[in-house]
Amino acid sequence: MQEDLERLLSSLTDAQTQLIATCAKSKAFPDNNTLQKIATLELNIAAVETAIANLPRKGAN
């Protein structure tokens, strides 16, 4: 389960990084749709990070 969540986290982070990099290269301010996508990705990244942190630890009773 942890590996699946870490893979998902990596995919979400990569997608967000790519959007931010595209915005940085543009000379125009990002449109609302792009800003919304970045914000939604951030919320999902935080949720997956929390899910990973809450997984039972190996050897813990």
DRENKOL-506192 format. One record per atom (N, C-alpha, C): x, y, z. Coordinates in pm, 1 decimal, always signed. Atoms other than C-alpha are relative to their C-alpha. Layout:
east:X | north:Y | up:Z
...
This chain:
east:+82.5 | north:-120.4 | up:+0.0
east:+0.0 | north:+0.0 | up:+0.0
east:+86.2 | north:+125.8 | up:+0.0
east:-85.5 | north:-118.4 | up:-7.1
east:+278.5 | north:+242.7 | up:+87.8
east:+64.4 | north:+28.0 | up:-135.3
east:-62.3 | north:-20.8 | up:+131.2
east:+449.5 | north:+185.7 | up:-247.8
east:-99.1 | north:+60.8 | up:-98.5
east:+103.2 | north:-55.3 | up:+88.1
east:+121.7 | north:+256.0 | up:-429.2
east:-22.5 | north:+148.1 | up:+29.3
east:+19.4 | north:-140.1 | up:-38.1
east:+72.5 | north:+578.6 | up:-234.4
east:+120.1 | north:+85.3 | up:-38.7
east:-120.1 | north:-75.6 | up:+37.1
east:+432.1 | north:+685.7 | up:-294.7
east:+7.5 | north:+21.6 | up:-150.7
east:+5.4 | north:-16.0 | up:+145.7
east:+389.6 | north:+623.8 | up:-667.9
east:-101.2 | north:+108.3 | up:-38.1
east:+101.6 | north:-102.4 | up:+24.3
east:+70.8 | north:+831.3 | up:-665.1
east:+52.0 | north:+138.1 | up:+37.1
east:-57.1 | north:-127.3 | up:-44.3
east:+246.1 | north:+1106.5 | up:-469.7
east:+99.9 | north:+53.1 | up:-102.3
east:-98.2 | north:-40.4 | up:+100.3
east:+527.4 | north:+1112.0 | up:-724.0
east:-67.8 | north:+51.9 | up:-126.7
east:+72.9 | north:-42.5 | up:+120.8
east:+282.6 | north:+1136.9 | up:-1015.0
east:-66.6 | north:+135.7 | up:+19.5
east:+65.2 | north:-127.9 | up:-28.6
east:+87.6 | north:+1418.8 | up:-852.3
east:+101.5 | north:+114.0 | up:+7.4
east:-104.3 | north:-102.2 | up:-14.1
east:+403.6 | north:+1609.4 | up:-763.6
east:+60.8 | north:+35.0 | up:-135.8
east:-54.1 | north:-25.2 | up:+133.9
east:+542.9 | north:+1567.9 | up:-1115.1
east:-95.4 | north:+83.6 | up:-84.0
east:+99.4 | north:-75.3 | up:+77.1
east:+218.8 | north:+1694.2 | up:-1270.3
east:-5.3 | north:+145.2 | up:+44.8
east:+4.0 | north:-136.2 | up:-52.0
east:+212.5 | north:+1997.0 | up:-1041.9
east:+126.9 | north:+76.9 | up:-39.2
east:-127.4 | north:-64.2 | up:+36.4
east:+580.2 | north:+2074.0 | up:-1104.9
east:+1.9 | north:+39.4 | up:-146.8
east:+3.8 | north:-30.5 | up:+142.3
east:+524.6 | north:+2056.2 | up:-1478.5
east:-91.0 | north:+119.7 | up:-29.6
east:+89.4 | north:-115.4 | up:+17.9
east:+230.5 | north:+2296.5 | up:-1460.6
east:+66.2 | north:+129.6 | up:+46.4
east:-66.3 | north:-120.1 | up:-53.1
east:+428.4 | north:+2540.9 | up:-1247.4
east:+113.0 | north:+43.4 | up:-92.5
east:-109.7 | north:-32.8 | up:+92.7
east:+727.3 | north:+2521.7 | up:-1483.2
east:-54.1 | north:+63.5 | up:-127.6
east:+62.5 | north:-57.1 | up:+119.6
east:+500.0 | north:+2591.7 | up:-1780.4
east:-44.1 | north:+143.2 | up:+26.6
east:+41.1 | north:-136.0 | up:-37.4
east:+357.4 | north:+2894.1 | up:-1598.8
east:+119.9 | north:+93.0 | up:+10.2
east:-119.5 | north:-83.3 | up:-16.9
east:+704.0 | north:+3019.4 | up:-1515.6
east:+60.1 | north:+40.6 | up:-134.8
east:-55.5 | north:-29.4 | up:+132.2
east:+809.8 | north:+3001.6 | up:-1881.9
east:-87.5 | north:+97.2 | up:-78.9
east:+93.6 | north:-87.2 | up:+70.2
east:+501.7 | north:+3191.8 | up:-1995.0
east:+20.1 | north:+144.1 | up:+44.1
east:-14.0 | north:-141.6 | up:-33.9
east:+513.5 | north:+3567.8 | up:-2008.3
east:-129.0 | north:+56.6 | up:+57.6
east:+130.1 | north:-45.4 | up:-48.1
east:+146.1 | north:+3591.2 | up:-1911.0
east:-30.5 | north:-63.0 | up:+135.6
east:+45.2 | north:+55.6 | up:-126.6
east:-16.1 | north:+3539.4 | up:-1573.4
east:-84.6 | north:-123.3 | up:-29.7
east:+77.2 | north:+121.7 | up:+27.9
east:-162.6 | north:+3186.7 | up:-1553.1
east:-150.3 | north:+25.2 | up:+9.6
east:+145.5 | north:-15.0 | up:-3.7
east:-532.6 | north:+3157.3 | up:-1625.0
east:-57.0 | north:-70.4 | up:+123.1
east:+64.8 | north:+55.1 | up:-119.9
east:-778.4 | north:+3062.7 | up:-1352.1
east:-5.4 | north:-151.4 | up:-1.5
east:+5.8 | north:+145.1 | up:+11.4
east:-810.1 | north:+2706.7 | up:-1481.3
east:+133.0 | north:-63.8 | up:+42.2
east:-132.1 | north:+51.9 | up:-35.2
east:-435.7 | north:+2647.2 | up:-1449.3
east:+27.3 | north:+17.0 | up:+148.2
east:-18.0 | north:-23.2 | up:-143.5
east:-424.3 | north:+2802.7 | up:-1103.5
east:-83.4 | north:-98.1 | up:+82.4
east:+87.1 | north:+95.2 | up:-68.6
east:-716.3 | north:+2581.6 | up:-998.4
east:+59.8 | north:-140.5 | up:-3.5
east:-63.2 | north:+131.6 | up:+10.6
east:-537.2 | north:+2270.3 | up:-1127.4
east:+117.9 | north:-12.3 | up:+96.1
east:-115.2 | north:+0.5 | up:-90.7
east:-223.0 | north:+2362.1 | up:-932.5
east:-47.5 | north:-12.5 | up:+144.5
east:+52.9 | north:+4.3 | up:-136.7
east:-426.4 | north:+2420.7 | up:-615.9
east:-61.1 | north:-136.6 | up:+31.8
east:+60.5 | north:+131.3 | up:-21.1
east:-620.8 | north:+2096.2 | up:-657.0
east:+106.8 | north:-107.1 | up:+16.1
east:-111.1 | north:+94.7 | up:-13.7
east:-299.8 | north:+1902.3 | up:-707.9
east:+63.5 | north:+12.6 | up:+138.7
east:-59.4 | north:-21.3 | up:-132.8
east:-161.3 | north:+2059.0 | up:-388.0
east:-84.6 | north:-64.7 | up:+109.1
east:+89.2 | north:+63.0 | up:-98.6
east:-465.1 | north:+1945.3 | up:-191.1
east:+11.5 | north:-151.9 | up:-4.0
east:-13.7 | north:+144.3 | up:+14.2
east:-431.6 | north:+1594.1 | up:-329.4
east:+135.6 | north:-49.8 | up:+48.2
east:-133.5 | north:+34.3 | up:-49.2
east:-59.0 | north:+1586.7 | up:-256.5
east:-1.7 | north:-5.5 | up:+152.6
east:+7.8 | north:-3.2 | up:-146.6
east:-128.4 | north:+1683.8 | up:+104.5
east:-79.5 | north:-119.8 | up:+53.3
east:+81.3 | north:+113.3 | up:-44.0
east:-397.3 | north:+1414.3 | up:+134.1
east:+78.9 | north:-130.8 | up:-9.0
east:-79.3 | north:+122.3 | up:+15.3
east:-164.4 | north:+1142.9 | up:+3.2
east:+113.4 | north:-2.4 | up:+103.0
east:-104.2 | north:-6.4 | up:-102.7
east:+116.3 | north:+1260.4 | up:+232.8
east:-55.5 | north:-38.2 | up:+136.6
east:+64.6 | north:+34.5 | up:-126.6
east:-123.9 | north:+1234.0 | up:+526.4
east:-30.9 | north:-148.8 | up:+6.1
east:+30.6 | north:+143.2 | up:+4.7
east:-234.1 | north:+887.7 | up:+417.9
east:+126.8 | north:-82.6 | up:+23.7
east:-127.1 | north:+70.4 | up:-19.6
east:+130.5 | north:+776.2 | up:+402.7
east:+42.9 | north:+9.8 | up:+146.3
east:-40.7 | north:-21.1 | up:-139.9
east:+202.5 | north:+924.6 | up:+746.4
east:-84.9 | north:-81.9 | up:+95.8
east:+91.2 | north:+73.6 | up:-88.1
east:-97.7 | north:+742.5 | up:+893.1
east:+3.1 | north:-150.7 | up:-21.3
east:-10.7 | north:+144.1 | up:+19.2
east:-3.0 | north:+399.8 | up:+760.7
east:+63.3 | north:-64.0 | up:+124.4
east:-63.7 | north:+68.8 | up:-113.3
east:+79.9 | north:+146.5 | up:+1031.1
east:+147.7 | north:-24.8 | up:-32.7
east:-143.4 | north:+20.8 | up:+19.5
east:+454.4 | north:+121.6 | up:+1075.4
east:+34.0 | north:-146.0 | up:+22.7
east:-42.5 | north:+138.6 | up:-15.6
east:+623.3 | north:-213.1 | up:+1033.2
east:+61.2 | north:-18.9 | up:+137.8
east:-54.6 | north:+30.7 | up:-132.2
east:+699.2 | north:-368.2 | up:+1370.9
east:-69.8 | north:+73.0 | up:+112.8
east:+72.2 | north:-73.2 | up:-105.6
east:+463.7 | north:-132.2 | up:+1556.4
east:-115.4 | north:-86.1 | up:+49.2
east:+110.7 | north:+77.8 | up:-56.4
east:+212.6 | north:-292.7 | up:+1790.3
east:-116.2 | north:+88.8 | up:+29.8
